[in-house]
């Protein structure tokens, strides 16, 4: 049985550090942007995430790409 993996959606999550919690852990704020182009390269997605983060007065903590895939039994 062969299973085919097809990407159907991709989201961008930009996390910035807005401060420090009393415990000493980073206090993060996450911004999610949906409906990325499925064929966008990881480098392009990171560049967009970094550019978005540059408009915030907080430092960039991470850029994540979350892909949704459909598995089809062929």
TAVEN-V517098 format. One record per residue. N is the residue number from 1. RES is the residue in one letter. SS is DSSP state (A for helix, B for strand, O for the rest). OMEGA is omega in degrees with one decimal (none if undefined). BURIAL is b if it has 9 or more other C-alpha atoms within 8 Angstrom, else e. Layout:
N;RES;SS;OMEGA;BURIAL  N;RES;SS;OMEGA;BURIAL
//
This chain:
1;X;O;178.8;e  2;X;O;179.1;e  3;X;B;178.8;e  4;X;B;180.0;e  5;X;B;-179.9;e  6;X;B;177.8;e  7;X;B;-177.8;b  8;X;B;-178.1;b  9;X;B;179.1;b  10;X;B;-179.9;b  11;X;B;177.7;b  12;X;B;175.5;b  13;X;B;178.4;b  14;X;B;178.9;b  15;X;B;177.6;b  16;X;B;179.3;b  17;X;B;-178.1;b  18;X;B;179.1;b  19;X;B;179.3;e  20;X;B;178.3;b  21;X;O;178.4;e  22;X;O;178.9;e  23;X;O;-178.3;e  24;X;O;178.7;e  25;X;O;176.8;e  26;X;B;172.9;b  27;X;B;-173.1;b  28;X;B;170.6;b  29;X;B;-176.4;e  30;X;B;177.0;e  31;X;B;-176.8;e  32;X;B;177.4;e  33;X;B;-174.0;e  34;X;O;172.2;e  35;X;O;172.1;e  36;X;O;172.3;b  37;X;O;-176.2;e  38;X;O;-176.5;e  39;X;O;177.4;e  40;X;O;-180.0;e  41;X;O;177.5;e  42;X;A;179.2;e  43;X;A;179.0;e  44;X;A;179.0;e  45;X;A;178.0;b  46;X;A;-179.1;b  47;X;A;178.3;e  48;X;A;178.8;e  49;X;A;178.8;b  50;X;A;179.3;b  51;X;A;176.6;e  52;X;A;-178.3;b  53;X;A;-177.4;b  54;X;O;178.6;b  55;X;O;178.7;e  56;X;O;178.5;e  57;X;O;-177.2;e  58;X;O;179.7;e  59;X;B;176.9;b  60;X;B;177.0;b  61;X;B;179.7;b  62;X;B;172.0;e  63;X;B;-179.2;b  64;X;B;172.1;e  65;X;B;-179.2;b  66;X;B;-178.6;e  67;X;B;170.9;b  68;X;B;-177.6;e  69;X;B;174.5;b  70;X;B;177.9;e  71;X;B;-176.8;e  72;X;B;176.1;e  73;X;B;-174.9;e  74;X;O;none;e
//
